[in-house]
């Protein structure tokens, strides 16, 4: 799982949600990529216009392969979003995987 946080420019929330929401360009971009499971966008604070995006992958290696293979496409997507002026800032909060090595009741996400 890869988690990013966005602070959206005032008045641009709807447009941002159209890009990163379930039917948006980001989901469309990832839809047929090997190992991508789903993406979830959540508004963490309407007052601060702060959102979090979770991208779920079957494995960390699937994510790394995607990132290597589509590096130019990712950069182009980022440029287009930047040109639209939707964001005040974007922060990569981290990448995590599900650790299933321990007992079932102790499984959880750990940093990748």
N, C-alpha and C positions, 0 to 999 in steps of 0.2 A: 504494500500500500504506500502511495506517495501522497503527502498532505501539503497543500499550499494555502496560504492566507492572502486575501486581497482586500485592500481598502479602495472602494469605488468612489469616483468623483461624484460630488453631490448632483443629484438629478439624473444620473446616468445608470441607476440601478437596473431599470427594466432592460436597457440595452445590454448591460453586462450579463444579466440572467439569460438573455437570448443567445449570447455567445457561449456561456459555460453551463447552461441548464441542460436538462436531460435531452432536449431536442435541438440543442444548439450546435454550433460549428465544432466545438471541442469534442463533444460526444460523437458527432459524425466523423470527425477526424480519427478518433480512436476505435470506432465501431468494428472494423474488420482487422485490427492489428492482432497478431498472434499473441495469446496470453492475456489480453485485456479482458477483464470480467465486467466491470461497470465503473461509472463515475457518479459521485453524489455531490451536489452543491447544496450548501446550507448557509442561510443567513445567520450569523452569530450575533450580530447587533445591528438593528435597523438604525439606531441613533448614530452609530459610528460608521455605518455603511460597510461593515466588516463581514466578509464571507470566508468560508473554508471549503476547499474542494478536495475530495478524497478520490483518488484513482486507484482502483483495485486491480491487481495483477495475479495470475496464477502462481508466479514465482518471481523472485528478484532477478533471476537470469532472463526471464521474458521481458521485464522492464528494461534491463540493461541492453538487451538485443534491440528492442524497439528504439531506445534512445540513440544507439549507435547507427542503426539503419536509417532512421528518419531525422537525423540531426538537422539537415538543411530545411526540411519541412517544418520542424519545430521552430526553428529560427524565423522562418517566414510567417508562421502563425503568430508568433510573438510580435513581430514587426507590424503586422496588420492590426493587432489589438492596440499596440502603442500608438499607431497612427490615428486610431479612433478616439484616443484620449479618454478611455474609460477608467483608467486606474490612477490612483495616487501612489500606490505601492503594491508590490507583490513580494511575498516572503515564502521561501521553501522552508516548511517547518520540519520536514524530515521524511525519510523513507523507512518503512518498518515491515517486518515479516512476522508471520504467526509461528511461534516456537511451539512445536508439538512434541518436543523431545521428553518433556517431563510428564508427570501424572496428568490425567485429563483435567482435573480441577485447577492445575497450575499453568495451563497453556495460556499464552497471551502474546501481545505484540511486543517485539523488541526492535531496537534500532538496527537497520541494515548496514 
